[in-house]
Each structure stands twice: as structure tokens, then as C-alpha cells.
Amino acid sequence: MPHTLETLRADYEELKARGLSLDLTRGKPSAAQLDLSNGLLDLDLSGDHRDGAGTDLRNYGGADGVAEVRAIFSELLGIPVPQLLAGGNASLTFMHDIIVHALLHGVAQGEPWYGQDVAFLCPTPGYDRHFAITEALGIRMIAVPYLADGSLDVPAIAQHLADPSVRGMWLVPQYANPTGSSVDEATARALAALPAAASDFRVFWDNAYAVHHLTAAEPAPLDILRFAAEAGNPDRFFVFASTSKITQAGAGVSFFGSSPANIAWYKMHASVQTIGPDKLSQWRHARFFGDADGVRAHMRRHRALIAPKFAIVERILTERLTGHGSWTTPTGGYFVTLSAPDGTATRAVQLAKEAGIAVTPAGAAFPYGVDPRDSVIRIAPTMPPEADLETAIEALALCVLLAEAELAG
Amino acid sequence: MPHTLETLRADYEELKARGLSLDLTRGKPSAAQLDLSNGLLDLDLSGDHRDGAGTDLRNYGGADGVAEVRAIFSELLGIPVPQLLAGGNASLTFMHDIIVHALLHGVAQGEPWYGQDVAFLCPTPGYDRHFAITEALGIRMIAVPYLADGSLDVPAIAQHLADPSVRGMWLVPQYANPTGSSVDEATARALAALPAAASDFRVFWDNAYAVHHLTAAEPAPLDILRFAAEAGNPDRFFVFASTSKITQAGAGVSFFGSSPANIAWYKMHASVQTIGPDKLSQWRHARFFGDADGVRAHMRRHRALIAPKFAIVERILTERLTGHGSWTTPTGGYFVTLSAPDGTATRAVQLAKEAGIAVTPAGAAFPYGVDPRDSVIRIAPTMPPEADLETAIEALALCVLLAEAELAG
């Protein structure tokens, strides 16, 4: 039976009457995922608080972070230990603070960005918290839509880089938030090599999902710092990562990797802000994982918990929405991007909300919250239990269909 | 036998020949002090990671910090829980970031400080890391020497406040770094009430040693936020504290307290920088202490370990340097300030260094590193074992005497 506005409205009234309260908003790990890292919570460090070099990790100091945890993530991220700092509980703070340092002090030998017309390229749809940082810090955002196949629009980026006000670019290179797309080596090498009018142009390479595979394919991260050096732009990339979606989302370890010159620049400015990160948290992580293979094995346990949830989303969207928009089928990361029929996303999210299903606001994945097609809905499947997820995706699909039918009038 | 340049030189050569390697530089807790908090390191949170409200502390969120640890320090600091945030492992980061927010966004309804002539009052001698922050962030520092009795020079401060470029003031109100002096209620009320040309004038009230008593007297912190409200300047004070010298120096919890308006201002800007602090670290602290009395009892154990070290410093300085300068006898905090004869501090510190005794560089306790009298030497007695401390203070006293004798020529 084809959907009619009337039947959809009736279905929606039934849905509302169920009084649901479900949440698809944020990419949070579920309790079962967090349980995988409970080994961090019963480690006894009372007789084990010195690192391999004998440093008492309970005391001040150690601005670079604990060597052992940096070594593990050096291998996983493909960044030499001396170029990889371990920090606090949020890589977002590294990103924010680096832009602050650029505003107040300038990057490398450059002038402070403050007071200049500074713009960042923002592949869209992208990560709302990235855009919140640049917006709050007064940086102009230029949306650069991904191509239909999920790849970066390199020619458009090249064109923007001729503008000397373009000083930065946000990028989640692997399993992007929210599209799930990954940059391939050719694209990465192109980004490393493109001429840029601004000599201090920097790509904020947020490799948040470097080890967050959803299939048996476990590609190694692109060796972006090497590509950059080979292209003659060794300082172009700031690399970020964290254990937020590996261990505990609020109590993990963040990482910042870059060229030796950039690391020295960062440390110079960070040294007045802090005496050093929480080394005991870092030491717990080093002890818990043991080595890089420990992390890999751990991530397979995450996959076992969350891949079925992504399969549920894929199945229900195929059943309910074939012919009514499109969606991504990510092989890693934390999100599915649903592209609802143009002009329906805001209404569908509103309908969902009124039926008790919290969905990330339409437009959130775009600079200034503006999705020009009003189409993208970000789905975060990891947090709800499977039964709730099924209910929520069924409901969301109904809301999309109803919004579309309303629009058709 | 009176000292002569000759006998002092001979003694010094003997000292050098001992090939010592001792460190009086930083106010670090000793290993024995850190051991007092090893109960933080064997707490098993694997089945205990929800706060009283049921929030899973392993996941994202909770920008204000864990309520239970805020409640404990609310009582200790005399600040209502809603006005007290718990943060990361360093209150220094709170201070730095607040000045950054002021530079980039302005304080309250004010204009951004960036590009303006902004000055901070700096009671001297003071904390070198405070001065490092203001210097790095391009803020002009105005030294305001403490009076001979260790009290603040309120008339001088009042005079400076007539200058609209004076927007801030550093202050360690209790057991100051490095003088050990404490602000009394009359002075605090005066600071709260003084007219200031800059409507956004802020005192950075760094109560780092609020519970760090060295005697049985355990004065409660001044209720500075109340004084400010009563004086009609409710937003004048930013209060900072941390557990850095209570539990683990590199892995503690920091606190920021202020008026409701200031807390809202801070949270607005911090919300783009972080999703929240490490709640598990905060929860460990709440569990470890239980309540405010748990902290008080804990601090008495610190006192038992470090009061004898301060007594050693006092004894040796009295024996060796009576008539050759003066020194503080702190009743709390982490430092002794030795005022060597004018013009000798740099030389004495250099002599000590050459004999293997690391002392904080002369001038470090002053803005731009300039001690106009070249007199102040900061002594940090907590870290070395008692025998090493005796040796180091004896040696330092000899270096002061030799520097004085050299100067007399």
C-alpha cells in the first residue's frame, strides 16, 4: 500500500501516543561499550606509579605526556613518538587551544590571526563541534560540500586556497563525522601538495576514528606527515586523536601530532597554560592496553557490539525509505548520514522530537547551522540498546515520510 | 669567629668538593606526601562509576564537574556549589584560559581585551607562573611590593585602580607563594570595595593553599565572594583552588569559583573548548576523601611530614644568617622567602648552583624576572628528604654569606 498523507498522519498519531523517549543525538558509547574498559577502573597503581624511565607519575611535570602511551598510539597513528604529544581528556581542547594560540601569537613565524580576516574550509556535512569552535573564535567558515561519492572536492579546495585569508581547514580523514567517508592516499597527497596563498595554511586532521573499524578491513592511517614533508609542506597538518571512543568518553587521553617545528611551537605556548597532563590517567591507559595490539583487539570488541546496530539502521532505512532519500553505509566511525528528500530535514526532526525521539537538529552538521538543502539528518546508533534503536529508526523513517508527504501537500 | 671572605671562600671550596646534587627549586610534594594519597590509586571503580544522581561518569558530559567533589570543596572554600566548578588537573589552566577568554571575548559585557593596553597588578614577590601567563599573553605587569609586615599595600593598589588600563590583579590570599603571608578580612573587604576605573577589574584570587596549614591554627578561608557582593562588586573575584598539593600534584582536580554571572560567562566560552572534565578523576577524589573532614584530616598528615622541614629551614637560617638578611616563618603553604642582603641574591643562587644546589633563579618571583633589590630567594623545603634539606640550606646560607662578603669586597 503506497503511503498517503492520511495514512502517514494516522501512523504518526499512533507513534506519538506511544509516549516514547529515545535519543539518537550524540555519538556516545553505550554502557556495554564502556564496560569493555572497566579494566581501567580496577587497576591498582598504588605500587605502580613510575614510568619506564623511573619518573614518579604522581608528581608535577612531563609536558609531553607519558612515553609508554605515546609509543602505543605512535604505532597506531603512524606518527613518530617525538612528534606525538599525549594530553588531557579531550582532543577538542587541543584543537581549540591551537586556534587560540594562532589568534594570539600567530602560527610559526606568522602574525597573530586576531583582527585579520581568517577563514577555514569546512567540508560539509561535518562535525558540529568543529564549527562551534571556529564560530566562537570569530573565524569565517566556508562550506565545501563533499562530492556525491563522499570524496573531497579537491578542485574547489584548490580554488579556495588561492585566497590568502584561508588559513585552515577542518577534516576528519577517516570514517568522517557524519558521512563515514575516508580520504584516500591520492587525495591526502593532493591536500599536502596544493599551493596555498597563506604560507601558514593548516589542515586540522582530526583522526578521531583512526581505529574505529566496523568491518574486518582495518586500514592503517594515511602517513599524512610524511606526505606533507615529501610535498615540501612539512608543517601543514595538525593531527588529532583520542581514546574518547576507545575507553571512557569523558576520561580518556588525547593526542596531538605534527611536524617537529609545530610541536615545538605548540609546547612553547602550552608551557604557560599547564605544568603537564594527568600522567596517571595516561599510565592507566598504557597498562590497560599493554601495546598497540591490545588496542586493536579492544576495538574488535567494540565492533562486535556496534556493527549490529549499524546493520539495524541500514536494514530499516532500506525497508522504509528506499526511494525517499539516501543514506551512508559506513565501514567505521560513529554515524550514519541520512539525506532525506530536500526540504524535509527540519520538519522530520521536529516531528521526531514531538514523538519523543531526540535527533541532532537539522543543519547541525553545517557551518552556522545552515544546510542549504535542508536534507541531512545525522544518526548516532551506538548509545541506545538495539530494541530502542529499532524503534527510534522506524519512527524517524516515518517522520521523514510524513515530512515529505506534507511538503508534497 | 666572624666570617671573613677568606674563610668563607675556603668553606665554599670544601662545599663544592662534596659534589652535591640537591634541588630546592619547585614547590613539589615529596614522595612520602604523595604516598598519603595512594588510596586514590587502588580504588576499584569498576562497579562504582555513577554519581549520586545516577549519571554514568565514564561517558561524555557534565561540564560543571562531579557534584560530590564540588560539595566537599564548597565547604572547604566557602563557595556555594552552584558557583564552584570542578575542572581538569591544573587550576593554572583555568587562570590562563580565563585571561584568554577576556582577551578574545571580553569580560562580562566589556570589549575584548586584545589590542588594548591591559595591565595587571602583581603583589611582589609573587608566583612566577602567574607572571609567565600575563607576560605570554601580552599583559603589562605592575609590581606592587608587599609591605614590610607582609601585608598588601592597599593605598598603592587604590591608586593604581584609578588607571582604567588596570583590569586585573594576581593574588594568593592565604599562605602566599612565596611570602607565606595571608590577607586579613579588613584587607579583603578593602579589595572588594575599592573604586576601580575599569568596570571589569578582576582579582585572580588563587587560593592554592586554602587548607595547607603548617600549625594547629586552621583558619577558614575568607568569604571573599560575600564581601564582594556586600561591597556592590559581586563579579570582582575569580577564585581558584586545586588538589595539586593535596593529593597528586600532576593528577588532581582544579576548582573555579565566582559570582553566578561570572560562572555563566566562563561556561559559555568553555563549552566550545571541552565536553567536560575527567569525571572519573573527580569521582576518585570524592570517594577517597568522603567529606570535607576527610580533606582536613588528610592535610594534617601532610603537616606532620612537612612542618619539620620548615622548622629545619627556620633553625638553620637563624643559626647561619642572623644579621645577614631576613626570612619568613610561614604558618602554611609551601615556601620560605629568604631576603638576602641587597644585591646578593643573583650571586648567591649562582654560587649555590655551582656547588650543586638548584635554587629558583633570583628574580623569578618578580614580573619580568626583575627583583629591584636583588634580594629575594625562594626556598621550597617540601621535596627533599630532611637530611638533604639540611645540607642544602646550610650550603645556601654559606653562599649568601659569601656573596655578601664578596660584595663588601
Interface residues (C-beta under 8 A of the other chain):
Chain A: R26 K28 P29 A31 L34 S37 N38 G39 L41 D42 D44 L45 S46 H49 D56 L57 R58 N59 Y60 G61 G62 G88 N89 A90 L92 T93 H96 D97 V100 L103 L104 Y114 G115 R129 A132 I133 A136 L137 G138 S244 Q248 A249 G250 A251 H269 V272 Q273 T274 I275 G276 P277 D278 K279 L280 S281
Chain B: R26 K28 P29 A31 L34 S37 N38 G39 L41 D42 D44 L45 S46 H49 D56 L57 R58 N59 Y60 G61 G62 G88 N89 A90 L92 T93 H96 D97 V100 L103 L104 Y114 G115 R129 A132 I133 A136 L137 G138 S244 Q248 A249 G250 A251 H269 V272 Q273 T274 I275 G276 P277 D278 K279 L280 S281
